[in-house]
């Protein structure tokens, strides 16, 4: 037994003996909150005997992989958390004072009547649950994540502000939403959803990611949207302008043109193969641009005033060059697998800290001067790369040159270097000088041309 007790609140861990329950039985009447962890099988009725004295209890949390049924609940209970009871088969009658019910359990197949006081209902991974009872008029938050047998939802109360039915793999349609107060809707990973209903004017954060049958969006409150997830859908068109949108995730869609996004902070257009160009004017506050595997993308310019931008263009295999002037505050640059990229801009931003140009098979050399603050440089599998700058950045910590098969020598390494990877550099003829470095990890395997190198037996 392990007990932590403070201000009418207790953490009670029961792992070895049921005898410790007698202490809880004697003291439970004075408690308001209990977090109970049970690691043993309890005799039938023992927990019920203990809970009989819990008349003042308002918050109850139970975590047990053994518990299959619950005793009657305290009459003044306001919060019940059973998310750690994975084998729970049913719930008892719920008190009229209950505000929050949080539960999970793959064997839970039905619910009792829900009290009108309830404002939050969370049912996670209840794989056996096939239907819900009527929902209370005052319910505000409803989470049904991964309730895989739910095929239909009851009428939703007007008071509802958040609905999460992600991973409900049997769900065939959503109930009407237009009259609710929903601000956040998460219905990702519901493969049987063919269309979305009309949306409420309050909606700010819809997530329809992975709805492969959805080809059009219903009318959206474009002026209110903050975050929009539509990746891995068939949606090809968005509203002309989303003035307050801060995040747009539309990867793996047939979108050809982006809307005006003046307030956008994060833009993810991964694998949008039909997208030929980004916005003529990118948002001035953009922080993160992810455009991996946009095979047809041509990137002509980026606003130089973009602040603290993370630029990810991995896999854009038709991209031959980057804009001559990258944003001054650029911190992360990823151009891995840009197989047509032949050179980097003449001058890279001074604030650049992370650069990945691995698998750029046409890249023959880096610029003579790299940003002084660069800490990570990955040039692995750049088979045409013949030389590095004579002076590497003084802050560099990681240098990955694996399988740069044309590279013959390394420059002087900075004192700060911690990781050096040169595996497969078959043309490298001089061992790196590491005596003055802080290197913790070095890989020189398959460097056949190094003096004293012995090929491992196959």
BADO-552926 format. One record per residue: y, x, z of N, C-alpha, C in turn. Coordinates in steps of 0.2 Angstrom, whole numbers, plus 2048, in hexadecimal, padded with zeros to 3 digits. Layout:
YXZYXZYXZ/...
//
This chain:
7FA804800800800800806804800/80B8027FC8128067FC8178007FC/81C8018018217FC8028287FF802/82C7FC7FE8347FD7FF8377F7800/83B7F780683E7F18088467F2809/84A7EE8068517EE8078547E8806/8587E680B85D7E080A8597DA807/8537D880B84F7D280984C7D3802/84B7D98008487DA7F98427DF7FA/83D7DE7F78377E37F98337E57F2/8317EB7F282C7ED7ED8267EE7F1/8217EB7EF81A7EB7F28157ED7ED/8127F37EE80C7F57EA8067F57EE/8017F17EB7FB7F07EE7F57F37E9/7F27F97EC7EE7FC7E77E77FD7EA/7E67FD7F07DF7FF7F37DC7FA7F7/7E07F67FB7DD7F28007E17EB801/7DD7E68017E07DF8027E37DE809/7E17E380E7E37E28157EB7E2815/7EE7E68117F57E78117F97E0810/7F57DB80D7F87D580C7FA7D1812/7F77D38187F87D081E8007D1820/8027D781F8097D982180E7D581C/80C7D48168107D08128107C9814/80B7C781680A7C081880F7BE81E/80F7C38238137C282981B7C3827/81D7C68228247C88218277C481B/8237C18178267BE81182B7B9812/82B7B581882F7B08198377B2819/8387B981A83F7BB81B8417BE814/83D7BE80F83E7C28098417BD804/8467C08008497BC7FA8467BF7F4/8457C57F38427C87ED83C7CC7EE/8377CB7EA8317CF7EA82F7D27E3/82E7D87E382A7DB7DD8237DE7E0/81E7DA7DD8187DB7E08137DE7DA/8107E47DC80C7E87D78057E77DA/8007E47D77F97E47D97F47E77D5/7F17EC7D87EC7F07D47E57EF7D5/7E47EA7D97DD7E87DB7DB7E17DA/7D57DF7DA7D37D87D97D47D57E0/7D87CF7E07D97CC7E67D47C67E7/7D17C57ED7CD7BF7EE7D07B97EC/7CD7B47EA7D07AE7E87D47AA7ED/7DA7A87EC7DD7A57F27E27A97F6/7E07B07F67E47B47FB7EB7B57F9/7ED7B57F37F47B67F17F77AF7F2/7F47A97F17F67A37F37F87A27FA/7F47A57FF7F57A58067FC7A8808/7FD7AE8048037B28068097AF803/8087AC7FD80E7A87FA8107A27FE/80C79F80280E79980581479A80A/8157A080C81B7A18118217A380D/8217A38078277A680382C7A1801/82E79D806832797805839799803/83B79F8058427A28048427A67FE/83D7A77FA83D7AC7F58407A97EF/8457AD7EC8487AB7E68467AF7DF/8447B57E08427BA7DB83B7BC7DC/8377BB7D78307BE7D882E7C17D2/82B7C87D28297CB7CD8227CE7CF/81D7CD7CA8167CF7CC8147D37C6/8117D87C780D7DD7C28067DE7C4/8027DB7C07FB7DC7C17F67DB7BB/7F27E07BA7ED7DF7B47E77DB7B6/7E77D97BC7E17D57BF7E27CE7C0/7E87CC7C17EA7C57C37E97C07BD/7E57BB7BE7E47B67B87E77AF7BA/7E97AE7C07EC7A77C17F17A87C7/7F67A47C77FC7A57CC7FB79F7D1/7FD7A17D87FD79C7DD8037977DC/8047927E080A78E7DF8107927E1/8157917DE81B7957DE8207927E3/8247977E68297957EB82E7907E9/83078B7ED8347857EB83B7877E9/83E78D7EB84578F7E98457957E4/83F7967E183F79C7DC84479B7D6/8487A07D584C7A07CF84A7A57CA/8477AA7CB8447AF7C683D7B07C7/8397B07C28327B17C28307B67BC/82E7BC7BE82D7C17B98257C37B9/8217C17B481A7C37B48187C77AE/81D7CB7AB81C7CF7A58177D47A6/8157D67AC8107DB7AD8097D87AF/8087D17AE8027CE7AF7FE7CC7A8/7FB7D17A57F97D079E7F37CB79E/7EF7CA7A37E97C57A37EA7BE7A6/7F17BD7A77F27B67AA7F17B17A5/7ED7AC7A77EB7A67A27EF7A07A3/7F279F7A87F67997A97FC79A7AE/8017957AE8067957B380578F7B7/80778F7BE8087897C280E7857C0/80F7807C481577C7C381B7807C5/82077F7C18267847C282B7807C6/82E7837CB8337807CF83A77E7CC/83D7797CE8437767CB84977B7CB/8487807CF84E7857D084D78B7CB/84878B7C78477917C384C7927BE/84F7987BD85479A7B885179E7B3/84C7A37B584A7A87B08427A87B1/83F7A87AB8377A87AB8367AE7A6/8337B37A88317B97A48297BA7A4/8267BA79F81E7BA79F81C7BD799/8167C079A8127C379480B7C2796/8067C27917FF7C17937FC7BE78D/7F77C278A7F37C07847EF7BA785/7ED7B878B7E97B278D7ED7AC78E/7F37AD78F7F77A77917F87A278B/7F579C78C7F57987867F9791786/7FC79078C80078A78D80578B792/80A78779280F78879881078179B/8127817A181377B7A581A7787A2/81C7727A582376F7A38287747A6/82D7757A283277A7A38387767A7/83A7797AD8407767B18467767AD/84A7717AE8517707AB8567767AD/8547797B285877E7B58587857B1/8527857AD85178C7A985678E7A4/8587947A585D7977A085A79C79B/85579F79E8527A479A84A7A479A/8477A47948407A479383E7A978F/83A7AE7928377B478E8307B478E/82C7B37888257B37888237B9782/8217BE7858207C47808187C5780/8167C677980F7C777880A7C277B/80C7BC77B8077B777D8037B5777/7FE7B87767FB7B876F7F77B176F/7F57AE7747F17A87747F67A1774/7FC7A277580179C77680279976F/80079376E80178F76880778B768/80978876D80F78476D813784774/81978277381E78277981F77B77B/82077A78282377378482A772782/82C76C78383476B782838770786/83D772782842777785847774789/84977778F84F77479385577478F/85976F79186076E78E86477478F/86477879486877D796866784794/86078479185D78B78F86278F78B/86379578C86879A78986479F785/85F7A278885B7A77848547A6784/8517A677E84A7A577C8477AB778/8427AE77B83F7B47788377B2778/8357B377282E7B177082A7B776C/82C7BD76E82A7C376A8237C376A/8207C47648197C57628147C0765/8177B97668127B476780F7B2761/80A7B575F8077B57588047AE756/8027AA75A7FF7A375880479E758/80A79F75A80F79A75A811798752/81079275081179074981878C749/81A78974E82078474E823785755/82A78475582E78475B83177D75C/83277B76283477576483C775762/83F76F76384676F76284A773767/84F77776485377B76885977876B/85A77A77286077777586677A772/86C77677287277877087577E774/87377E77A87578477E87378B77C/86D78B77886A79177686F796773/86F79D7768737A277386F7A8770/8697A87728647AE76F85D7AB76E/85B7AD7688547AB7668507B1763/84B7B37668477B87638407B6762/83E7B575C8377B375A8347B8756/8367BF7578337C475282C7C5754/8287C674E8217C774F81D7C1750/8207BB74F81C7B574F8197B4749/8137B77488107B774180E7B173E/80D7AC74280B7A57408117A073F/8177A274181C79E74081E79C739/81E79673781F79473082779172F/82A78F73483178D73383578E73A/83B78E73984078E73F842787740/84378574684777E74784E77E745/85177974485977974385D77D748/86178174586578674986C784749/86F78074587678074387A77D749/87777974D87A77675387A77A759/87677F75987578375F87B788760/87B78C76588179176687E798765/87979976187579F76187A7A475E/87A7AA76187E7B075F8797B575C/8737B675F86E7BB75D8687B775B/8667B875585F7B575285B7BB750/8557BC7528507C175084A7BD74E/8497BE7488437BA74583F7BF740/8407C674283C7CB73E8357CB73F/8317CD73982A7CD73A8267C673A/8297C17378267BB7378247B972F/81E7BC72D81D7BC72681C7B5723/81B7AF72781B7A97248217A5723/8277A872582D7A572582F7A571D/83079F71A83279F71383A79F712/83D79C71784479B71684779A71D/84E79B71E85179B724856795724/85679172A85A78B72A86278D72A/86678872A86D78972A86F78C731/87479173187579573787B79273A/87B793741881790745887795744/88D79274589379574489479B749/89079B74E8917A075488D7A6752/8897A674D8847AC74C8887B274B/8857B874E8887BE74E8837C474C/87D7C374E8787C874D8717C574A/8717C474486A7C17418667C773F/85F7C774085B7CC73E8557C873B/8557C973484F7C673084B7CC72D/84B7D17308477D772D8407D672C/83D7D87268367D77258347D0723/8387CC7218377C571F8367C5717/8307C771582F7C970E82F7C3709/82F7BD70C8307B77078377B5707/83C7B770B8427B570B8467B8705/8497B470084D7B76FB8547B66FB/8567B16FF85D7AF70085F7AE707/8657AF7098677AD70F86B7A7710/86A7A371586E79D71687579F717/87A79A71788179B71888279E71F/8857A471F8867A872588E7A7727/88F7A772E8967A87308997AF72F/89B7B072989C7B77278A27BA72B/8A67B672D8AC7B97318AA7BB738/8A47B973B8A27BA74289C7BF742/8997C173D8937C573D8957CC73F/8907CF7448917D674688C7DA744/8867D87448807DC74287B7D873D/8797DA7388757D773386F7DB731/8697D97338637DC73185F7D872B/85E7DA72585A7D77208567DC71C/8547E171F8507E671C8497E371B/8467E571583F7E371383F7DC712/8447D970F8447D270D8457D2705/8457CD7028467CC6FB84E7CA6F9/8527CB6FE8597C96FE85D7CE6F9/8607CB6F48637CF6EF86B7CF6EF/86D7CA6F38757C86F38777C76FA/87D7CA6FC8807C87028877C5701/88A7C27068917C07058957C5703/89B7C36FF89F7C86FC8A37CC701/8A47CA7078A77CE70C8A57CC713/8A47D17178A17D071E8A67D4723/8AC7D17248B27D57278B17D872E/8AD7D57328AC7D77398A57DB73A/8A17DB73489A7DE73589A7E5737/8977E773C8967EE73F8907F273D/88B7EE73B8847F17398817ED734/87F7F072E87C7ED7298767F1727/8707EE7288697F17278667ED721/8667F071B8637EC71585E7F0711/85B7F57158567F97118507F570E/84D7F87098487F57058497EE703/84F7ED7008517E76FD8537E86F6/8537E36F28567E46EB85D7E36EA/8617E46EF8687E46EF86B7E96EA/8707E66E68737EA6E187A7EC6E3/87D7E86E78847E96E88857E76F0/8897EB6F388B7EA6FA8917E66FB/8927E27008987DE70189E7E3704/8A47E17048A97E47088A77E470F/8A87EA7128A57EB7198AB7EF71D/8B17ED71E8B67F17218B57F3728/8B17F072C8B07F17338A97F5734/8A57F672F89E7F973089E800733/89A80173889880773B89280A739/88D80673888680873688480572F/88280872A88080672487A809722/87480572186E80772086B803719/86B80771486980570D86280870B/85E80A71085880E70E85480A708/85280E70384D80C6FE8508066FA/8568056FA8598006F585A8036EE/8548036EB8548066E48588036DF/85B7FD6E085F7FA6DB8667FC6DC/8687FF6E286F8006E48718076E0/8768066DC87880C6D887E8106DB/88280C6DF88780F6E288980C6E9/88C80F6ED88E80C6F38958096F2/8988076F789E8036F78A48086F4/8A88056F08AD8096ED8B280C6F3/8B28086F88B680B6FE8B280A704/8AF80F7078AA80F70D8AF80D713/8AC80A7188B080871E8B380E721/8B980E7238BC8147268B981672D/8B58117308B38137378AB814737/8A88157318A181673089F81C734/89981B73889682073C890823739/88C81E73688582073488481D72D/88282172888181F72187A821720/87581C71F86E81E71D86C81B717/86B81F71286981D70B863821708/85E82170C85882570A854822705/85282670084E8236FA85181E6F6/85781E6F685B81A6F185B81E6EA/85681D6E68548226E185A8226DB/85D81C6DB86281C6D586981D6D8/86A81F6DE87181F6E18758256DF/87B8246DC87F82A6DB88582A6E0/88682F6E388B82F6E88918346E6/8968306E489C8346E18A18376E6/8A28326EB8A78356F08A68316F7/8A88346FC8A88327038AF832706/8B282D7098B882E70C8B9834711/8BD8397108BD83F7148BF83D71C/8C283771D8C48357248BF832728/8B98317258B382E7298B283272F/8B182F7358B183273B8A983373E/8A783973F8A183A74389B83773F/89B838738896834734890838734/88A83473488383773388183472C/88083972887F83872187783971F/87383471E86C83571C86B833715/86983771186883670A861838708/85D83970C85683B70B853838705/84F83B70184C8386FB84F8356F6/8568366F585A8346EF8598396EA/8538386E685183D6E185583D6DB/85A8396DA85E83A6D486583D6D6/86683E6DC86C8416DF86D8486DD/87184A6D88728516D68778556DA/87C8516DD8818556E18848506E6/8878536EB88A84F6F08928506EE/89584B6F189D84B6F08A08526F2/8A48546EE8A785B6F08AB85B6F7/8AD8566F98B08566FF8AD851704/8A98537098A684F70D8AA84E713/8A98487178AE84671D8AE84C722/8B484E7248B58537288B185372F/8B084D7318AD84C7388A584B737/8A284C73189B84C730897850735/89284D73888E85173D88785273B/88484D73787D84D73587D84C72D/87A85072A879850723871851721/86E84B71E86784B71D86784A715/86484F71186384E70A85C850708/85784F70D85085170C84D84E706/84985170284684E6FC84A84C6F7/85184E6F685584D6F18538526EB/84E8506E884B8556E38508586DD/8558546DC8598566D686085A6D9/86085A6E086685D6E28668656E1/86B8676DE86B86E6DC8708736E0/8758706E38798746E887D86F6ED/87F8726F288386F6F788A8706F6/88F86C6F989686D6F78988746F9/89D8766F68A087C6F78A287D6FF/8A58787028A78797098A487370D/8A087571289D86F7168A186E71C/8A186871F8A68667248A586B72A/8AA86D72D8AA8727338A686F739/8A686873A8A286573F89B86473E/89886673989186573788C86873C/88886573F88386774487C867742/87A86373D87386273C873861734/86F86573186E865729867865727/86486072485E86072185E86071A/85C86571685C86570F85586770D/85086671184986770F846864709/84286770583E8646FF8448626FA/8498666FA84E8666F484B86B6EF/84786A6EB84386E6E78488726E2/84E86F6E08528736DB8588776DF/8588776E585D87A6E985C8826E9/8608866E685F88D6E68628916EB/86888F6EE86B8936F387088E6F7/8718906FD87688D70187D890700/88288D70388988F702889896706/88E89A70488F8A17088918A070F/89489A71189689971889489271A/89089271F88E88C72289288A728/89388472A897882730895886736/89A88973A89988D740895889745/89688374589387F74B88C87C749/88987E74388287B74187D87E746/87987974987487B74D86D87A74B/86C87674586687474286687573B/86287973886287A73085A87A72E/85987572A85287472785287571F/84F87A71D84F87B71684887C713/84387971783C87A71683A87770F/83587A70C833878705838878700/83E87C70184287D6FB8408836F7/83B8816F28388866EF83C88B6EB/8428896E984688D6E584C8916E9/84C8906EF8518936F384F89B6F4/85489F6F28528A66F18568AA6F7/85B8A76F985F8AB6FF8638A7703/8648A97098688A670E86F8A970E/8748A671187A8A97128798B0716/87E8B471587D8BB71887E8BA720/8828B57228838B47298828AD72B/87D8AC72F87B8A57318808A3737/88189C73888589A73D88389C744/88889E7488878A174E88489C754/88489675288189175787A88E755/87889174F87188F74D86B88F752/86888A75386288A75785B889754/85B88574E85588474B856886743/85188A74185288C73A84B88B737/84A88673284388472F844886728/84088B72683F88E71F83888D71D/83488971F82D88971D82C888716/82888C71382688B70C82C88B707/831890709836892704833898701/82F8966FC82B89B6F982F8A16F5/8358A06F38398A56EF83D8A96F4/83E8A76FA8428AB6FF83F8B2701/8438B77008408BE7008428C1707/8488BF70A84A8C271084F8BE714/84F8BF71A8548BB71F85A8C0721/85F8BC7228658C07248648C172C/8698C472F8698C57368698BE739/8658BE73E8648B77428698B7748/86C8B17498708B074E86D8B0755/8718B275A86E8B376186B8AD764/86E8A776286D8A176586689E762/8638A175D85D89E75985789D75E/85489775E84F89676384889475F/84989275984389075584489374E/83F89674B83F899745838898741/83889473C832892738833895731/82E89973082E89D72982789C726/82389872881C89772681C89671E/81889971B81789871481D89C70F/8218A07128268A470E8228AA70B/81F8A970681A8AE70381E8B4700/8258B36FF8288B86FC82C8BC701/82C8BA7078308BE70C82D8C570E/8318CA70D82E8D170D8318D5713/8358D27188378D571D8378D0724/8348D37298338CF72F83A8CE732/83B8C87358418C67388428CA73E/8498CC74084A8D074684C8CB74B/8488CB7508488C675584A8C875C/84B8CF75D84C8D27638528CF767/8578CE76385E8CB76685E8C4767/8598C07648598B97648568B676A/8578B076B8548AC77184E8A876E/84B8AA7698468A67668408A576A/83E89F76A83889D76E83289B76A/83389976482E89775F82F89A758/82A89E75682A8A174F8248A074C/82589E74581F89D7418208A173B/81B8A673A81B8AA7348148AA730/8108A473180A8A472E80B8A3726/8068A67228068A671B80C8A9718/80F8AE71B8148B27188108B8716/80D8B87108088BD70D80C8C370C/8128C470A8158CA7088188CE70E/8188CB71481A8CF71A8168D571B/8198DB71D8158E171E8108E0724/80A8E27238058E17288028DA729/8048D57248028CF7247FA8CE722/7F68CB7267EF8CA7247EE8C3723/7EB8C271D7EA8BB71B7E48B8720/7E58B27227DF8B07267D98AE722/7D38AF7257CD8AD7217CD8A6720/7CB8A471A7CA89D7187C389B71B/
//
